[in-house]
Amino acid sequence: MQTRRLGNSDLQITTVGFGAWAIGGGDWQYGWGAQDDAASVAAIYEALDAGVNWIDTAAVYGLGRSEEVVGRAVRDYQGEKPLIFTKSSMRWDDKREIYRSLRADSVREECENSLRRLQIETIDLYQIHWPNPEAEIEEGWAAMAKLVEAGKVRYIGVSNFTVAQLVRAQAIAPVTSLQPPYSLIERGIEASTLPFCQENNIGVIVYSPMESGLLTGAMTKERVADFEQDDWRRGNRDFQEPRLTRNLRLVEVLKQVGGRQARTPGEVAIAWTLRHPAVTGAIVGLRKPGQAAGTLGAADFPLSDDDVAEIEGFIAANP
């Protein structure tokens, strides 16, 4: 599996990584419904055995559960240990209600909690999850830089930042990476964010390249209707009409493109994000064993100009 250098770091990461949001399970604000931890561990091992060399998680995923599962899985894995990326700034109280903080003491406390849950001594990439509260960006980023100095963290990055917010962070300490949403459905970063990152040697790790399962080829209207009540996608407009019908038609185009080379729609969707020169890697969320087979192949699947033209033709005709 090919690798690319992540921004200004010495990290060589595979072009696809394991996304651990969904393995946080349900019973929280952005949950995915019930999840079997044993299936999560098996999915992680399947990805690592296939050559993936990094896992992206966050403290808030499952309110600590995702980090704990990742920590146990990596601790017991018999092969080469993966790089571990996680995030701060989204916290929760005793009522499991989420709040945001970038205060220095909060960032330090979150880091210690993540290290404990992950059962590691150093986080390879520590990221600010969201730039909220915005007034605390400078304080939070300065605290992140001090974690590097203390040896708690190797590199620091951000997620969901605008160009203006990236500039504010860079005035304090270098930004190694940005983690934004990017897919055939969500393309807002193309105009200014991706060019800025490319010009400033900021690595880009995109999330939701398959739009939270919508572009995998396995999604149907019936499956959407049967989402569990605590599945956050119930409230996502791309899973609702009239967008749902249009998006499933896009999947049919991806099936046609992928079918010519025995690739799945999900692999086509991921490969489309990886073709952008500013993109270092894509996060692929897996919840159970067997899902890696139809997704991780995107790491070594270059789309042709004709493939891209066919996909873009549909999008232009169906905005």
C-alpha angles and dihedrals in degrees: 000000000000121000136208131200113255109233115282093346131096090236114124105199130186113250090248126044136186113266113210102189096102095046087067084079126202138309095082137084098269099028129145099215130259116352133189110223092207089057089049092054091047090051091051092051092048091054094046092047088053090057104266108147104190140052124203119204139145137218092243096054102110087347093281098332097104093052091048092051092046090049094052093044095050093043091057098037111118097204132067110317116246128231111262123218123184140163145230140200101071110090136168138216133220090280090057090247116145124235133172130238137165096172111137095243091049093051091050092048092048091051092053091048092050092049089052095048093045092046093226135120099220133029111223095211122011116191138190100238098208131001091243131161084030093200088063097054095104094047092047095047092048088052090050090053090052090054088060090051089050092053094242092114133029100203137003131218142161138235130213094005123150122227090259091053091048089055090053091052094046090057087067105034137345117278111226098189149000123213111201134160112262131167143126086278099040110049103148095121096061099084102056114344099063094045090049092052092048092051093047100043093246113152117230122216108182123208130207095022087160091044095246094309097316094113099042096095091240096087120100135169089253092054091049090051089053097052112135115258092250094050105116091212090076087079097044112109092215088066091050132075136303090020095048094063092047092048093050088051088054088054089057088058090050089051090054093049094045095042091067090065101028092257128140124240088249092056090050091050093050093044089053090060093045093056091071108098093224094057116095100179146343129232114232115196115216127180105176141014115280096043094090092069094068098040117030093063087078088080091076101028115103114193117227123234088251091053091052092046091053092051094044090048091060092046092050091051093043108035 
